[in-house]
């Protein structure tokens, strides 16, 4: 065997190990979601599948726990927050990338530092403010803080992407007859699409998984998002149904997984090829 | 079409850097004006001020009769070709060219007609559906041109449009741009740091240095009568040979003592350089273009007082001519302006010249006929065409007897009718 082939084989082994480390817990979760309560503690888990048990587990999640309500809540909250964060953050990123104004440099980095703040540090003040303005236990009470968390990231990612688009394209478009806002709208947005999708992906994943602020702000089960709903399975009264929890976990992952798969096809770099030189 | 005029235009950037000062220039309607100079001389800044991409901090820029300071680029009716083309990568060639017309709400049939016309002029007819990424460098350059010409603007602005092309294509596009400009009769300001482009393309050339206009004139005038050492060494390739020489009265006129020889100056030349006599007895900078030097063996009878001698360092046979690098025993002219020009080309050249200056020797380049058998290491006699020598004041760096404010009048519109 040549050294070259040996290197290849070795790198595959390493990659497979890394892949398994990432994938195994998920496979285990998938397996658990197919078991009955009695079988879940079996180690190693058996690979016998009983269709009736599987159906029962998933049916329970869907019907008794009101899973679709939680999905709907999560989708609405995540979608609206991300969308607003993009609508505000993309023009802001453009402005930071292109325009010189008082403090434009300092603000650019300050905005990113907002992002270093973990939600736990601000969850309680946010909760108090939300309660004060009477937005507790509703979508706006979640959407507002989520926009605040996501916006800095969107701005920061977009600054990077706009910086990579040559300024001459803006200038050419202005000479061609557009004002700044229309340069952004008509010429740069299509070019910045990969950046927008990257920013959206980060926003969606963060908001979809956010737990703490949601826990404080939301009281009624009608408004639970998926992470809160999943945690509510663990209560003192009900013994822990790991199989049901696992089925919920699978349902939690699926929407975000689908989103990522769809979006990553559009995150193609090199779209600006041919602009210059 | 319209004229463009700069009146006392200056540019100071926010950090205090001055890019342009007291710039006065009139570009006539239909004229092809070239701004040339080394990097950082302010030529691009001046161009971008006309485009409206750079604030005008001092003075006034007019397009036609209108002062355009503070006017958004889209209201100036100008078109610009960028150094890196700045095509819209997500749009087809057709849409790239049509974009400005579409923005201006031109009727669709008119857009189609004009884009197709531009594509025909530029030879892009078969490429209209392709994206910029699928085009060669030369084709992208044409698309950038096309985007400008469909507009039928008042003024074309071009910022080093050929600098990203390979040498062969550059020569071809140089001719093509000059042709298109003549066909459209469009007022054009063309920025370049390539003095060959400046010489071949423009009706007039404006030479800039450190934000200051050095000379504006037709290319031939700038070449024949450079206003100072900067212009003299910047324009021309190979560049003008510059050596120190002593000017003396001798016999019935003036003679230059250089490298142990005597060059007799023709009376017509002395007459055409008023003030030259006053330098008699002093040291001046003597400028000799390479084509004014010829191998004495090829030159035939030479009158006395028109010869220089030196040792051949190296030769370059170019097929149609032979470039001989000949070392003369005379110190080179090494002033600030000469340094700047050299630094722009290659920093190591300054060090070379400094060591030459210490050794009080100068390597000059002569453009000999191919019949010359100049060989490296051998000494050689050269015939000097003394009728076209250049003289410079070493302190002020200005050319002696050439008016400093050598700003020729704009080319008359008659040229366009011809």
Interface residues (C-beta under 8 A of the other chain):
Chain A: X100 X166 X168 X169 X171 X172 X173 X174 X175 X176 X177 X178 X179 X187 X190 X191 X271 X272 X273 X274 X275 X276 X277
Chain B: X14 X51 X52 X53 X72 X73 X74 X78 X79 X80 X82 X83 X84 X85 X86 X87 X88 X89 X90 X99 X100 X103 X104 X131 X132 X133 X134 X135 X137 X140 X147 X164
